[in-house]
Amino acid sequence: MSFYATLKTYSIAKKYFPKTNSNDGIGNAFRHALWTALAMMYCCKISSPQKSYVFCKRFTDMHEELFPNEPIQTKMDLHNNQVGLNIFMGMLPGIHRQFFETGFLIDKILEKQKPP
């Protein structure tokens, strides 16, 4: 499920942020938040939200350890991964986990990225 989330995330991030999806910036932040949110969405369809959260947190944190960046980039990636987890968990009470759709998450992440 997490591998599928990774592939799907890259294609969506390229569409929304063709120039910044794979380097520092808003596109990278979007990609990391969407990645963890999609991984949660897919994992929650076959497991509980609590178990999915533990798995996705470990998986995405481990990715940052295995493929290290500069310390500030790693910190930002970990932050954006947590944002994605928080967005999914925040939406969970209002939407049954079996009925989540990718568009819900994209809209919420884009909304969160807008300046206040």
N, C-alpha and C positions, 0 to 999 in steps of 0.2 A: 504494500500500500504506500509506503513511504517513497519507494522508487517511482511509482506512478505519479505521486504528488510532485516529485522533483522534476520529472519530464514535463508535466502539465504546467508547472510554475514557470519554467524557462520559456515555454512558448507564449504564455500569457504576458509575462514581463517584457518580452521582446515587442509584443504588440503595443503595450501601453507606454513603454519607455525604451524605444529602440536604441537610444544613444547612451543611456545610463544604467541599463539593467545589469551589466556585468562589471561595472566599476563603481567607485565611490559616488554617492549622490542619492537622490530621491528614488531612482529606479532600483538601485541596490537595496534600499530600505524596503521598498514595496515588495521586491522579490523575496527577501528573507521573511517578512511578515506573512506573505501569502503562502510561502512554502510550509511554514509550521501550521498555519491555519488549515491548509488543504490536507496535510498529513493527519491532523486531528480529525478532520471531517471524514476521511476515508477510514481511519482506524476505528472511529466511533461507530461505524456501520457494522463492525464485527466484534467490538469489545466495548467495555464500559468507558464512560468519559474519564474516570479516574485512572484506569489502567492505560488508556490511550494517552493521557496527559503525561504520565510517568515515562512511557515509551518515547513519545515525541520529544520531550525535553531532553532525555538522555541521547537520543539519536542526533538531534540538531546540535547539542552542545559537543558531542563527540566529533561531529563533522568539523567544528571549529578547532578542535584539538589536533585532528589528523591533518588538516590543511591550514596551517597557521598563516596569519597575515601579520602586519604590524600590530602592536598592542592596541592602539586606538581603533583600528579597523575591526579587530577581533571583539573588542568591547562593544562597538556599535552593532556588529552582526549579532552578538548574543542578545543585546537589547532589542533589536528588531525581531529576532526569533521569539523573544518573550512577548512582544507586542502581538504577534500573530496568535500565540497561545491564549493570551488574555482576551483578544477579540473573540475568538471562538468560544471560550468559556463564558464570556459576557453575553453572548447571543444565545447560548444553550438553553437558558430558562424559557425563552420565548419561542423557540423552534425545536421541535422534536428532532433528535439527532439523525433519524432516518430520512428526514425531509430537507436537510441542508442542501444548498446548491452553491456552486462555485461563484455565481454572480452575487449572492448575498455577501460573501466574504470580500470580493473585489470592491464592491460598493462601499463597504464599511471601512476597508483599509484606505481607499482613495479619500473618503470623507475625513478620516483621521489625519491624513497628510495635509489637508488644506490649512492654511494659516488661520489663526483665530480672528 
